[in-house]
Amino acid sequence: MSAYHYCSSHAPIAYTYEADHHCPTCTEARFGKDERGDIAGEGSEDSEGNPIGAIFSWDEWSTEPGDTLACGNCHDVLDTTYGGN
């Protein structure tokens, strides 16, 4: 079973490879889907041999208010941090 097989409400918002963040659409275009329909299924590696990582909506990818998580390929904004006074 793939390490990234999740129901759609728990699907990753971004993937990490090639030392950058990437949206699910660009990741699927690069790595495809496995037989279960998972993007970048188990065993997928980037050009340096590193495993593909995943970022979920509940992950702390930044601690700075107002930071944006954007795809390194298409530059779509995937998430924004909020901080408040």
VENJOJO-V114770 format. One record per residue. N is the residue number from 1. RES is the residue in one small letter. PSI is psi in whole degrees, 0 to 359 (NA if undefined). NEAR is the number of other ideal C-beta (glycine too) atoms within 8 Angstrom. D_FIRST is the distance of its C-alpha to the first C-alpha in whole Angstrom. Layout:
N&RES&PSI&NEAR&D_FIRST  N&RES&PSI&NEAR&D_FIRST
This chain:
1&m&138&5&0  2&s&147&9&4  3&a&343&5&6  4&y&32&12&8  5&h&112&7&7  6&y&156&7&11  7&c&159&5&14  8&s&328&5&16  9&s&347&4&19  10&h&19&6&16  11&a&150&8&15  12&p&145&11&16  13&i&341&10&20  14&a&162&15&20  15&y&155&15&18  16&t&128&10&20  17&y&160&13&21  18&e&38&8&24  19&a&36&3&25  20&d&172&7&25  21&h&147&12&24  22&h&145&14&23  23&c&162&12&22  24&p&323&11&19  25&t&313&7&21  26&c&324&12&22  27&t&317&14&19  28&e&321&11&18  29&a&326&5&21  30&r&315&9&20  31&f&347&9&17  32&g&193&7&16  33&k&152&8&13  34&d&184&9&10  35&e&341&4&10  36&r&354&9&8  37&g&11&5&11  38&d&136&11&10  39&i&137&12&13  40&a&63&13&12  41&g&176&13&9  42&e&134&9&7  43&g&354&4&11  44&s&138&8&13  45&e&153&8&16  46&d&186&8&20  47&s&345&4&23  48&e&4&6&24  49&g&11&5&20  50&n&142&7&19  51&p&152&5&15  52&i&129&14&15  53&g&169&7&16  54&a&145&9&16  55&i&131&12&19  56&f&164&8&19  57&s&335&5&22  58&w&355&3&22  59&d&146&6&22  60&e&94&4&26  61&w&347&9&26  62&s&151&7&30  63&t&1&4&32  64&e&123&7&35  65&p&136&7&36  66&g&357&8&36  67&d&148&8&34  68&t&144&8&32  69&l&115&13&28  70&a&152&9&28  71&c&132&12&26  72&g&347&9&28  73&n&295&7&28  74&c&349&7&29  75&h&13&7&31  76&d&141&7&29  77&v&124&8&30  78&l&332&10&26  79&d&158&10&28  80&t&138&8&31  81&t&149&12&32  82&y&137&6&35  83&g&163&7&37  84&g&157&4&40  85&n&NA&2&43
